[in-house]
Amino acid sequence: MLTDGSASGIVRSNKPHDHRNKSMARRTKHGEEVVAYILQNIEAHPQDITRFTSAKFGITRQAVNRFLRELVANGQISPQGKTSQRRYTIPALKEESFSLPLQGLHEDVVWRNHLAGLLDDLPSNVRSIWEYAASEMINNAIDHSNGTTLSVHVERNSVRTQIMLRDDGIGIFRKIKENCHLEDERHAVLELAKGKLTTDPKHHTGEGIFFTSRMLDDFAILSGDVYFTHEYGKEEDWILQREKPSTGTAVFMNLANRSSRTCQEIYESFAAADNDYGFNKTVVPVHLLRQGLEQLVSRSQAKRLLARIDRFQIVIFDFAGVENIGPAFADEIFRVFERAHPTIRFLTVNTNAEIDLMIARARAVQETPSPPSES
């Protein structure tokens, strides 16, 4: 994750990384797989990558060390310490920081003039994700932040690219809380996680943050005292509360340079099966509704969770991180609301036996017939 360093001025660092020595050129397909594995795992195993890779591919440690020496010679990894305590890091190959005035700024111009050149050698699918993600987040700062300055920091190494955007505006969670009349800034995170949330519905669909967070490997927003993070492949989003509030909004984005993901597959994964184009399916992380140690027991909590759900055709309630729910909470969602919206398909994931029982009981309740009216 990028740090909170200053993004003023311009700093460039472009180290050579296009060349390959003759031994690299002669490398077999198996060798390429070994190198890719080393680069993907060296951050998690900086000291034992040799043993880790040797066990993975069934090759000698000496063979792994030859690959490591090649990567060091090409500047893709850096060794630190003596042989017995040696650890490896991945140095930055490209790094740039700049600041721009938000007044009169256009996101496509920022992409074309400042970002595209740093990313133009990435695979087309990865470059497309970055163009979408950067454009959406920059546009949010332009249209919604009420700030004066946008700061950008880009850092690339041989494995991944990270981009941080920061504005000096009102703060995204505060603005959503005020515009949507929410009780708490943390409730803004829950609404963002559902998707289709915007403070300017005439000009925006509310899809930008939702899809951006799903396309990237890591996505996070820091604003005020709330820190929201989403990691690709993980079923949970997280809200962390900071003791020292920050000003404005900072967005952190991270994506592997060789990711096989595409924009289209993310769009399609949130479209109902009978609708090829619409954003009609959402996953609601139920645990984001909780504050502190409170339990999910009340109808008021359920109604908060259900806000704007009627905009979707398929709603998946993700109960990861939730151990139990109360009968009133379950009844409000899985009987009252579900029966009032028969065209919406309600699904659940990551439940346990206790939650399943509460949901089943709510759905099994029979409607009490109304008494006959007196003539």
C-alpha contacts under 8 A as a table, 3 or more apart, distances in Angstrom:
res1	aa1	res2	aa2	distance
1	M	162	Q	7.30
1	M	252	F	7.01
1	M	253	M	7.86
1	M	254	N	7.26
2	L	162	Q	6.84
2	L	163	I	7.52
2	L	164	M	6.67
2	L	252	F	6.84
7	A	10	I	7.89
7	A	97	S	5.10
7	A	98	F	5.61
7	A	99	S	6.38
7	A	151	S	5.42
7	A	152	V	6.02
7	A	153	H	5.98
8	S	97	S	6.55
8	S	98	F	5.36
8	S	99	S	5.41
8	S	151	S	6.85
9	G	97	S	6.52
9	G	98	F	5.25
9	G	99	S	6.68
10	I	96	E	6.19
10	I	97	S	5.03
10	I	98	F	5.09
11	V	95	E	6.93
11	V	96	E	5.10
11	V	97	S	5.73
11	V	98	F	7.84
12	R	94	K	7.04
12	R	95	E	5.52
12	R	96	E	5.03
12	R	97	S	7.73
13	S	92	A	7.98
13	S	93	L	6.81
13	S	94	K	5.27
13	S	95	E	5.33
13	S	96	E	7.18
14	N	93	L	5.68
14	N	94	K	4.84
14	N	95	E	7.15
15	K	75	G	7.88
15	K	93	L	5.20
15	K	94	K	6.85
16	P	19	H	7.13
16	P	74	N	7.98
16	P	75	G	7.56
16	P	93	L	7.50
17	H	20	R	7.98
17	H	74	N	6.52
17	H	75	G	6.75
17	H	76	Q	7.28
17	H	93	L	7.24
19	H	74	N	7.39
20	R	24	M	5.78
20	R	25	A	6.48
20	R	74	N	6.85
21	N	24	M	5.35
21	N	25	A	6.43
21	N	74	N	7.97
22	K	25	A	5.00
22	K	26	R	6.32
23	S	26	R	5.17
23	S	27	R	6.31
24	M	27	R	5.16
24	M	70	E	7.32
27	R	30	H	7.94
27	R	31	G	5.59
27	R	32	E	6.60
28	T	31	G	4.94
28	T	32	E	6.32
29	K	32	E	5.04
29	K	33	E	6.38
30	H	33	E	5.09
30	H	34	V	6.38
31	G	34	V	5.01
31	G	35	V	6.26
32	E	35	V	5.10
32	E	36	A	6.10
33	E	36	A	5.12
33	E	37	Y	6.10
34	V	37	Y	5.09
34	V	38	I	6.21
34	V	53	T	7.45
34	V	57	F	7.51
35	V	38	I	5.07
35	V	39	L	6.27
35	V	67	F	6.70
36	A	39	L	5.26
36	A	40	Q	6.12
37	Y	40	Q	5.12
37	Y	41	N	6.13
37	Y	53	T	7.49
38	I	41	N	5.34
38	I	42	I	5.55
38	I	49	I	6.99
38	I	53	T	6.81
39	L	42	I	5.49
39	L	43	E	7.82
39	L	158	S	7.66
39	L	159	V	6.34
40	Q	43	E	7.40
40	Q	159	V	6.67
41	N	44	A	5.46
41	N	45	H	6.14
41	N	49	I	7.41
42	I	45	H	4.85
42	I	46	P	5.12
42	I	49	I	5.92
42	I	88	Y	6.94
42	I	89	T	7.20
42	I	90	I	7.95
43	E	46	P	5.49
43	E	88	Y	7.80
43	E	89	T	6.60
43	E	90	I	7.40
45	H	48	D	5.41
45	H	49	I	5.12
45	H	52	F	7.71
46	P	49	I	5.98
46	P	87	R	4.94
46	P	88	Y	4.95
46	P	89	T	6.59
47	Q	50	T	7.91
47	Q	85	Q	7.22
47	Q	86	R	6.16
47	Q	87	R	4.36
47	Q	88	Y	6.67
48	D	51	R	5.49
48	D	52	F	6.06
48	D	87	R	7.78
49	I	52	F	4.90
49	I	53	T	5.88
50	T	53	T	5.36
50	T	54	S	6.03
50	T	61	R	5.98
50	T	64	V	5.92
50	T	65	N	6.72
51	R	54	S	5.08
51	R	55	A	6.18
51	R	61	R	6.58
52	F	55	A	5.42
52	F	56	K	6.32
53	T	56	K	4.97
53	T	57	F	6.25
53	T	64	V	6.94
54	S	57	F	5.59
54	S	58	G	5.48
54	S	59	I	5.03
54	S	60	T	5.78
54	S	61	R	5.66
54	S	64	V	6.49
55	A	58	G	5.26
55	A	59	I	7.15
59	I	63	A	6.54
59	I	64	V	7.32
60	T	63	A	5.25
60	T	64	V	6.59
61	R	64	V	4.98
61	R	65	N	6.10
62	Q	65	N	5.03
62	Q	66	R	6.41
63	A	66	R	5.22
63	A	67	F	6.78
64	V	67	F	5.26
64	V	68	L	6.35
65	N	68	L	4.83
65	N	69	R	6.13
66	R	69	R	5.16
66	R	70	E	6.39
67	F	70	E	5.13
67	F	71	L	6.31
68	L	71	L	5.11
68	L	72	V	6.19
68	L	77	I	7.97
69	R	72	V	5.05
69	R	73	A	6.13
70	E	73	A	5.06
70	E	74	N	6.30
71	L	74	N	5.16
71	L	75	G	6.29
71	L	76	Q	5.26
71	L	77	I	5.77
72	V	75	G	5.13
72	V	76	Q	5.96
72	V	77	I	5.05
72	V	78	S	5.74
72	V	79	P	7.19
73	A	76	Q	7.76
74	N	77	I	7.86
75	G	78	S	6.85
75	G	91	P	7.64
76	Q	90	I	6.26
76	Q	91	P	6.75
76	Q	93	L	7.97
76	Q	157	N	7.49
76	Q	158	S	5.84
77	I	88	Y	6.37
77	I	89	T	5.61
77	I	90	I	4.57
77	I	91	P	6.16
78	S	88	Y	5.45
78	S	89	T	5.23
78	S	90	I	6.14
78	S	91	P	6.57
79	P	86	R	6.53
79	P	87	R	5.82
79	P	88	Y	4.61
79	P	89	T	6.64
80	Q	86	R	5.52
80	Q	87	R	5.35
80	Q	88	Y	6.14
80	Q	89	T	7.85
81	G	85	Q	5.74
81	G	86	R	4.60
81	G	87	R	6.58
82	K	85	Q	5.38
82	K	86	R	5.16
83	T	86	R	4.97
90	I	157	N	6.55
90	I	158	S	7.25
91	P	157	N	6.03
92	A	95	E	6.67
92	A	155	E	6.48
92	A	156	R	5.53
92	A	157	N	4.48
92	A	158	S	7.71
93	L	155	E	7.74
93	L	156	R	5.68
93	L	157	N	4.89
93	L	158	S	6.99
94	K	118	L	7.43
94	K	154	V	7.81
94	K	155	E	5.82
94	K	156	R	5.07
94	K	157	N	6.78
95	E	153	H	7.56
95	E	154	V	5.58
95	E	155	E	4.46
95	E	156	R	6.34
96	E	153	H	5.87
96	E	154	V	5.30
96	E	155	E	6.67
97	S	151	S	7.51
97	S	152	V	5.61
97	S	153	H	4.35
97	S	154	V	6.34
98	F	151	S	5.93
98	F	152	V	5.47
98	F	153	H	6.70
99	S	149	T	6.81
99	S	150	L	5.63
99	S	151	S	4.26
99	S	152	V	6.14
100	L	105	L	7.93
100	L	149	T	5.77
100	L	150	L	5.27
100	L	151	S	6.43
101	P	104	G	7.71
101	P	105	L	6.87
101	P	148	T	5.83
101	P	149	T	4.54
101	P	150	L	6.18
102	L	105	L	5.15
102	L	141	A	7.68
102	L	142	I	5.77
102	L	147	G	6.95
102	L	148	T	5.20
102	L	149	T	5.15
102	L	150	L	6.04
103	Q	142	I	7.58
103	Q	148	T	6.60
105	L	109	V	7.73
105	L	110	V	7.83
105	L	142	I	6.88
106	H	109	V	5.43
106	H	110	V	6.54
106	H	139	N	7.42
106	H	142	I	7.73
107	E	110	V	5.08
107	E	111	W	6.26
107	E	135	S	5.30
107	E	136	E	7.85
107	E	138	I	5.72
107	E	139	N	5.73
108	D	111	W	5.05
108	D	112	R	6.04
108	D	135	S	6.58
109	V	112	R	5.04
109	V	113	N	5.80
109	V	114	H	7.89
110	V	113	N	5.42
110	V	114	H	5.41
110	V	115	L	6.71
111	W	114	H	5.63
111	W	115	L	4.79
111	W	116	A	5.59
111	W	131	E	6.98
111	W	134	A	7.44
111	W	135	S	6.97
112	R	115	L	6.30
112	R	116	A	5.42
112	R	117	G	7.64
113	N	116	A	6.94
113	N	117	G	7.58
114	H	117	G	6.78
114	H	118	L	7.65
115	L	118	L	5.42
115	L	119	L	6.63
116	A	119	L	5.23
116	A	120	D	5.58
116	A	131	E	7.88
117	G	120	D	5.35
118	L	121	D	7.89
119	L	122	L	5.70
119	L	127	R	6.53
120	D	127	R	6.91
122	L	126	V	6.35
122	L	127	R	5.86
122	L	257	N	6.42
122	L	258	R	7.70
123	P	126	V	5.41
123	P	127	R	6.15
123	P	257	N	7.51
123	P	258	R	6.93
124	S	127	R	5.01
124	S	128	S	6.04
125	N	128	S	5.12
125	N	129	I	6.39
125	N	260	S	7.30
125	N	261	R	6.95
125	N	262	T	5.41
125	N	263	C	7.41
126	V	129	I	5.15
126	V	130	W	6.34
126	V	257	N	6.68
126	V	258	R	7.19
126	V	259	S	6.48
126	V	260	S	7.65
126	V	261	R	7.32
126	V	262	T	7.15
127	R	130	W	5.11
127	R	131	E	6.15
128	S	131	E	5.05
128	S	132	Y	6.22
128	S	262	T	7.77
128	S	263	C	7.14
129	I	132	Y	5.21
129	I	133	A	6.01
129	I	215	M	6.80
129	I	216	L	7.73
129	I	262	T	6.85
129	I	263	C	5.91
130	W	133	A	5.07
130	W	134	A	5.75
131	E	134	A	5.45
131	E	135	S	5.88
132	Y	135	S	5.30
132	Y	136	E	6.07
132	Y	212	T	7.44
133	A	136	E	5.33
133	A	137	M	6.22
133	A	208	G	7.73
133	A	212	T	5.16
134	A	137	M	5.32
134	A	138	I	5.97
135	S	138	I	5.23
135	S	139	N	5.99
136	E	139	N	5.15
136	E	140	N	6.26
136	E	208	G	5.57
136	E	209	I	7.32
136	E	212	T	7.73
137	M	140	N	5.07
137	M	141	A	6.52
137	M	165	L	7.82
137	M	208	G	7.42
137	M	209	I	7.25
137	M	251	V	7.75
138	I	141	A	5.17
138	I	142	I	6.30
138	I	165	L	7.57
139	N	142	I	4.93
139	N	143	D	5.98
140	N	143	D	5.32
140	N	144	H	5.45
140	N	145	S	6.93
141	A	144	H	5.57
141	A	145	S	4.87
141	A	146	N	7.73
141	A	147	G	7.48
141	A	150	L	7.44
141	A	167	D	6.52
141	A	169	G	7.98
142	I	145	S	6.44
142	I	146	N	7.62
142	I	147	G	7.86
143	D	146	N	7.45
144	H	172	I	7.85
144	H	199	T	7.90
145	S	167	D	7.20
145	S	168	D	7.65
145	S	169	G	4.69
145	S	170	I	5.71
145	S	171	G	6.48
145	S	172	I	6.82
145	S	248	G	7.65
145	S	249	T	7.97
146	N	169	G	5.02
146	N	170	I	6.17
147	G	150	L	7.99
147	G	167	D	6.24
147	G	168	D	5.02
147	G	169	G	3.62
147	G	170	I	6.83
147	G	248	G	7.68
148	T	167	D	7.47
148	T	168	D	6.47
148	T	169	G	7.00
149	T	167	D	5.70
149	T	168	D	6.11
150	L	165	L	6.93
150	L	166	R	5.70
150	L	167	D	4.66
150	L	168	D	7.24
151	S	165	L	5.74
151	S	166	R	5.08
151	S	167	D	6.34
152	V	163	I	7.19
152	V	164	M	5.71
152	V	165	L	4.74
152	V	166	R	6.55
153	H	163	I	5.69
153	H	164	M	5.14
153	H	165	L	6.69
154	V	161	T	7.41
154	V	162	Q	5.84
154	V	163	I	4.57
154	V	164	M	6.58
155	E	161	T	5.82
155	E	162	Q	5.28
155	E	163	I	6.51
156	R	159	V	7.74
156	R	160	R	5.99
156	R	161	T	4.38
156	R	162	Q	6.38
157	N	160	R	5.71
157	N	161	T	6.51
158	S	257	N	7.59
159	V	256	A	5.90
159	V	257	N	5.69
159	V	258	R	7.54
160	R	254	N	7.07
160	R	255	L	5.65
160	R	256	A	4.13
160	R	257	N	4.79
160	R	258	R	7.93
161	T	254	N	5.85
161	T	255	L	5.63
161	T	256	A	6.37
161	T	257	N	6.40
162	Q	252	F	7.42
162	Q	253	M	5.58
162	Q	254	N	4.46
162	Q	255	L	6.67
163	I	252	F	6.15
163	I	253	M	5.25
163	I	254	N	6.60
164	M	250	A	6.99
164	M	251	V	5.60
164	M	252	F	4.65
164	M	253	M	6.27
165	L	250	A	5.63
165	L	251	V	5.14
165	L	252	F	6.72
166	R	248	G	7.20
166	R	249	T	5.62
166	R	250	A	4.25
166	R	251	V	6.33
167	D	248	G	5.43
167	D	249	T	5.49
167	D	250	A	6.62
168	D	171	G	7.83
168	D	247	T	6.41
168	D	248	G	4.23
168	D	249	T	6.75
169	G	247	T	7.36
169	G	248	G	4.48
169	G	249	T	6.92
170	I	174	R	6.92
170	I	175	K	6.63
170	I	247	T	7.48
170	I	248	G	5.48
170	I	249	T	7.77
171	G	174	R	5.47
171	G	175	K	6.20
171	G	223	S	5.48
171	G	224	G	6.52
171	G	247	T	6.76
171	G	248	G	4.45
171	G	249	T	5.05
172	I	175	K	5.20
172	I	176	I	6.25
172	I	223	S	6.48
172	I	248	G	7.57
172	I	249	T	6.20
173	F	176	I	5.20
173	F	177	K	6.05
173	F	185	E	5.27
173	F	186	R	7.33
173	F	188	A	5.65
173	F	189	V	7.16
173	F	223	S	6.51
173	F	224	G	7.48
173	F	226	V	7.80
174	R	177	K	5.06
174	R	178	E	6.19
174	R	185	E	5.79
174	R	224	G	7.49
175	K	178	E	5.21
175	K	179	N	6.01
176	I	179	N	5.17
176	I	180	C	5.69
176	I	181	H	7.87
176	I	182	L	7.69
176	I	185	E	7.61
176	I	188	A	5.90
176	I	198	T	7.97
176	I	199	T	6.60
177	K	180	C	5.47
177	K	181	H	5.59
177	K	182	L	4.69
177	K	183	E	6.99
177	K	184	D	6.48
177	K	185	E	5.47
177	K	187	H	7.47
177	K	188	A	5.93
178	E	181	H	5.13
178	E	182	L	6.62
179	N	182	L	7.95
179	N	199	T	6.31
180	C	199	T	7.48
182	L	185	E	7.25
182	L	187	H	6.62
182	L	188	A	7.27
183	E	187	H	7.12
184	D	187	H	5.43
184	D	188	A	7.33
185	E	188	A	5.29
185	E	189	V	7.30
185	E	226	V	7.43
186	R	189	V	5.35
186	R	190	L	7.04
186	R	226	V	6.74
186	R	239	I	7.38
187	H	190	L	5.18
187	H	191	E	6.53
187	H	288	L	7.91
187	H	289	L	7.06
188	A	191	E	5.13
188	A	192	L	6.20
189	V	192	L	5.02
189	V	193	A	6.12
189	V	228	F	6.85
189	V	239	I	7.60
189	V	288	L	7.68
190	L	193	A	5.07
190	L	194	K	6.53
190	L	284	V	7.86
190	L	285	P	7.58
190	L	288	L	5.86
190	L	289	L	6.74
190	L	305	L	7.91
191	E	194	K	5.26
191	E	195	G	6.63
191	E	197	L	6.50
192	L	195	G	5.25
192	L	196	K	7.61
192	L	197	L	6.05
192	L	209	I	7.16
192	L	210	F	6.59
193	A	210	F	6.38
193	A	237	D	7.83
193	A	283	V	7.80
193	A	284	V	6.74
193	A	285	P	7.33
194	K	197	L	7.76
194	K	210	F	7.43
194	K	282	T	5.96
194	K	283	V	6.38
194	K	284	V	5.57
195	G	206	G	6.33
195	G	207	E	5.81
195	G	209	I	7.64
195	G	210	F	5.22
195	G	282	T	7.13
196	K	205	T	6.03
196	K	206	G	4.08
196	K	207	E	5.21
196	K	210	F	7.78
197	L	205	T	7.30
197	L	206	G	4.33
197	L	207	E	7.11
198	T	201	P	5.72
198	T	204	H	6.42
198	T	205	T	6.60
198	T	206	G	4.49
200	D	203	H	5.81
200	D	204	H	5.88
201	P	204	H	5.14
201	P	205	T	6.23
201	P	206	G	7.49
204	H	207	E	8.00
205	T	208	G	7.72
206	G	209	I	7.35
206	G	210	F	7.73
207	E	210	F	5.33
207	E	211	F	6.09
208	G	211	F	5.57
208	G	212	T	5.97
209	I	212	T	5.07
209	I	213	S	5.95
210	F	213	S	5.47
210	F	214	R	6.55
211	F	214	R	5.07
211	F	215	M	6.17
211	F	266	I	7.19
211	F	267	Y	7.40
212	T	215	M	5.24
212	T	216	L	6.46
212	T	219	F	7.85
213	S	216	L	5.80
213	S	218	D	7.34
213	S	219	F	5.33
213	S	220	A	7.87
213	S	230	H	6.36
213	S	231	E	7.85
213	S	232	Y	7.91
214	R	217	D	7.82
214	R	230	H	7.76
214	R	231	E	7.95
214	R	232	Y	6.26
214	R	266	I	6.99
215	M	232	Y	7.41
215	M	261	R	7.32
215	M	262	T	7.57
215	M	263	C	6.76
215	M	266	I	6.49
216	L	219	F	6.35
216	L	231	E	7.72
216	L	232	Y	6.49
216	L	253	M	6.80
216	L	254	N	6.14
216	L	255	L	5.33
217	D	231	E	5.73
217	D	232	Y	4.82
217	D	253	M	7.78
217	D	254	N	5.68
217	D	255	L	4.96
217	D	256	A	7.09
218	D	229	T	7.45
218	D	230	H	6.02
218	D	231	E	4.62
218	D	232	Y	6.28
218	D	252	F	7.74
218	D	253	M	5.81
218	D	254	N	5.02
218	D	255	L	6.83
219	F	229	T	5.72
219	F	230	H	5.27
219	F	231	E	6.39
219	F	251	V	7.45
219	F	252	F	5.68
219	F	253	M	4.80
219	F	254	N	6.56
220	A	227	Y	7.12
220	A	228	F	5.42
220	A	229	T	4.13
220	A	230	H	6.25
220	A	251	V	5.78
220	A	252	F	5.07
220	A	253	M	6.74
221	I	227	Y	5.80
221	I	228	F	5.20
221	I	229	T	6.50
221	I	249	T	7.01
221	I	250	A	5.70
221	I	251	V	4.60
221	I	252	F	6.36
222	L	225	D	7.60
222	L	226	V	6.05
222	L	227	Y	4.51
222	L	228	F	6.49
222	L	246	S	7.52
222	L	249	T	5.86
222	L	250	A	5.13
222	L	251	V	6.52
223	S	226	V	5.63
223	S	227	Y	6.54
223	S	245	P	7.36
223	S	246	S	5.90
223	S	247	T	6.56
223	S	248	G	6.08
223	S	249	T	4.70
223	S	250	A	6.48
224	G	245	P	4.51
224	G	246	S	4.75
224	G	247	T	5.93
224	G	248	G	7.22
224	G	249	T	7.69
225	D	241	Q	5.49
225	D	242	R	4.76
225	D	243	E	6.57
225	D	244	K	6.36
225	D	245	P	4.12
225	D	246	S	6.38
226	V	239	I	6.75
226	V	240	L	5.94
226	V	241	Q	4.81
226	V	242	R	6.18
226	V	245	P	7.68
227	Y	239	I	5.61
227	Y	240	L	4.98
227	Y	241	Q	6.12
227	Y	242	R	7.20
228	F	237	D	7.35
228	F	238	W	5.71
228	F	239	I	4.69
228	F	240	L	6.50
229	T	237	D	5.93
229	T	238	W	5.34
229	T	239	I	6.71
230	H	234	K	7.64
230	H	236	E	7.28
230	H	237	D	4.92
230	H	238	W	6.68
231	E	234	K	5.61
231	E	237	D	7.35
234	K	237	D	7.73
235	E	285	P	7.88
235	E	318	D	7.47
235	E	320	A	6.99
236	E	285	P	6.31
236	E	318	D	7.91
236	E	320	A	6.47
236	E	321	G	7.79
237	D	285	P	6.75
237	D	288	L	7.40
238	W	288	L	7.10
239	I	288	L	7.00
242	R	245	P	6.33
246	S	249	T	7.83
255	L	259	S	7.27
256	A	259	S	5.24
261	R	265	E	7.22
261	R	266	I	7.99
262	T	265	E	5.51
262	T	266	I	6.73
263	C	266	I	5.38
263	C	267	Y	6.35
264	Q	267	Y	5.06
264	Q	268	E	6.11
265	E	268	E	5.06
265	E	269	S	6.06
266	I	269	S	5.14
266	I	270	F	6.84
267	Y	270	F	5.70
267	Y	271	A	6.71
267	Y	279	F	7.28
268	E	271	A	5.10
268	E	276	D	7.15
268	E	277	Y	7.66
270	F	279	F	5.69
270	F	280	N	6.27
270	F	281	K	4.74
270	F	282	T	6.35
271	A	275	N	6.15
271	A	276	D	6.28
271	A	277	Y	6.62
271	A	278	G	5.58
271	A	279	F	4.98
271	A	280	N	5.05
271	A	281	K	5.52
272	A	275	N	5.19
272	A	276	D	7.14
272	A	278	G	7.47
272	A	279	F	7.57
272	A	280	N	5.55
272	A	281	K	5.84
272	A	313	Q	6.81
272	A	314	I	6.70
273	A	276	D	6.90
275	N	278	G	5.96
275	N	280	N	7.79
279	F	312	F	7.67
280	N	311	R	7.43
280	N	312	F	4.63
280	N	313	Q	5.23
280	N	314	I	6.40
281	K	312	F	5.65
281	K	313	Q	5.99
281	K	314	I	4.61
281	K	315	V	5.86
281	K	316	I	7.76
282	T	312	F	6.97
282	T	314	I	6.56
282	T	315	V	5.26
282	T	316	I	6.20
283	V	315	V	6.09
283	V	316	I	4.65
283	V	317	F	5.93
283	V	318	D	6.54
284	V	315	V	7.25
284	V	316	I	6.06
284	V	317	F	4.88
284	V	318	D	5.74
285	P	288	L	5.95
285	P	317	F	6.34
285	P	318	D	4.87
285	P	319	F	6.55
285	P	320	A	7.41
286	V	289	L	5.80
286	V	290	R	7.94
286	V	305	L	7.38
286	V	317	F	6.38
286	V	318	D	5.78
286	V	319	F	5.48
286	V	320	A	7.59
286	V	322	V	7.46
287	H	290	R	5.65
287	H	319	F	6.59
287	H	320	A	7.03
287	H	321	G	6.11
287	H	322	V	5.87
288	L	291	Q	7.80
289	L	301	Q	7.37
289	L	304	R	7.99
289	L	305	L	6.80
290	R	293	L	7.40
290	R	294	E	6.13
290	R	295	Q	6.91
290	R	296	L	6.91
291	Q	294	E	5.94
295	Q	324	N	7.72
295	Q	325	I	6.97
295	Q	326	G	7.93
296	L	301	Q	6.77
296	L	302	A	7.91
296	L	324	N	7.43
296	L	325	I	5.10
296	L	326	G	6.15
296	L	329	F	6.56
297	V	301	Q	7.32
297	V	325	I	5.64
297	V	326	G	4.02
297	V	327	P	6.81
297	V	328	A	6.15
297	V	329	F	5.00
298	S	301	Q	5.36
298	S	302	A	6.56
298	S	326	G	7.00
298	S	328	A	5.66
298	S	329	F	4.97
299	R	302	A	4.93
299	R	303	K	6.09
299	R	328	A	5.67
299	R	329	F	5.00
299	R	332	E	5.87
300	S	303	K	5.12
300	S	304	R	6.28
300	S	329	F	8.00
301	Q	304	R	5.11
301	Q	305	L	6.34
301	Q	329	F	7.02
302	A	305	L	5.01
302	A	306	L	6.20
302	A	329	F	5.36
302	A	330	A	7.68
302	A	332	E	6.27
302	A	333	I	6.30
303	K	306	L	4.97
303	K	307	A	6.31
303	K	332	E	7.34
303	K	333	I	7.72
304	R	307	A	5.41
306	L	309	I	5.33
306	L	333	I	7.40
307	A	310	D	7.82
308	R	311	R	5.83
309	I	312	F	5.94
309	I	315	V	7.27
310	D	313	Q	7.59
310	D	341	H	7.55
310	D	344	I	7.40
312	F	315	V	6.60
312	F	344	I	7.00
313	Q	343	T	6.94
313	Q	344	I	4.76
313	Q	345	R	6.16
314	I	344	I	5.76
314	I	345	R	4.75
314	I	346	F	6.14
314	I	347	L	7.58
315	V	344	I	7.26
315	V	345	R	6.24
315	V	346	F	5.09
315	V	347	L	6.15
316	I	346	F	6.09
316	I	347	L	4.62
316	I	348	T	5.33
316	I	349	V	7.04
317	F	346	F	7.63
317	F	347	L	6.20
317	F	348	T	4.73
317	F	349	V	6.36
318	D	348	T	5.93
318	D	349	V	4.99
318	D	350	N	6.01
318	D	351	T	7.64
319	F	322	V	5.34
319	F	348	T	7.31
319	F	349	V	6.20
319	F	350	N	5.15
319	F	351	T	5.41
320	A	349	V	7.61
320	A	350	N	5.10
320	A	351	T	6.90
322	V	325	I	7.79
322	V	351	T	7.84
323	E	352	N	7.20
323	E	354	E	7.85
323	E	355	I	7.43
324	N	354	E	6.33
324	N	355	I	5.55
325	I	329	F	6.56
325	I	330	A	6.78
325	I	355	I	6.23
325	I	358	M	7.31
326	G	329	F	5.30
326	G	330	A	6.30
326	G	358	M	7.42
327	P	330	A	5.12
327	P	331	D	5.92
327	P	358	M	6.18
327	P	362	A	7.38
328	A	331	D	5.01
328	A	332	E	6.12
329	F	332	E	5.44
329	F	333	I	6.64
330	A	333	I	5.41
330	A	334	F	5.78
330	A	335	R	7.65
330	A	358	M	6.27
330	A	359	I	5.73
330	A	362	A	6.18
331	D	334	F	5.42
331	D	335	R	5.13
331	D	336	V	6.32
331	D	359	I	7.47
331	D	362	A	4.84
331	D	363	R	7.57
332	E	335	R	5.98
332	E	336	V	4.97
332	E	337	F	6.02
333	I	336	V	6.07
333	I	337	F	5.12
333	I	338	E	6.18
334	F	337	F	6.32
334	F	338	E	5.20
334	F	339	R	7.64
334	F	359	I	6.36
334	F	362	A	6.00
334	F	363	R	5.85
335	R	338	E	5.33
335	R	339	R	5.69
335	R	362	A	5.61
335	R	363	R	5.28
335	R	365	V	7.61
336	V	339	R	5.66
336	V	340	A	6.26
337	F	340	A	5.05
337	F	341	H	6.28
338	E	341	H	5.25
338	E	342	P	6.45
338	E	344	I	7.59
338	E	346	F	7.34
339	R	342	P	5.65
341	H	344	I	5.79
342	P	345	R	7.53
348	T	351	T	7.01
351	T	355	I	5.90
351	T	356	D	6.35
352	N	355	I	5.43
352	N	356	D	6.13
353	A	356	D	5.06
353	A	357	L	6.15
354	E	357	L	5.20
354	E	358	M	6.46
355	I	358	M	5.13
355	I	359	I	6.26
356	D	359	I	5.17
356	D	360	A	6.05
357	L	360	A	5.07
357	L	361	R	6.10
358	M	361	R	5.20
358	M	362	A	6.27
359	I	362	A	5.15
359	I	363	R	6.25
360	A	363	R	5.19
360	A	364	A	6.07
361	R	364	A	5.11
361	R	365	V	6.54
362	A	365	V	5.68
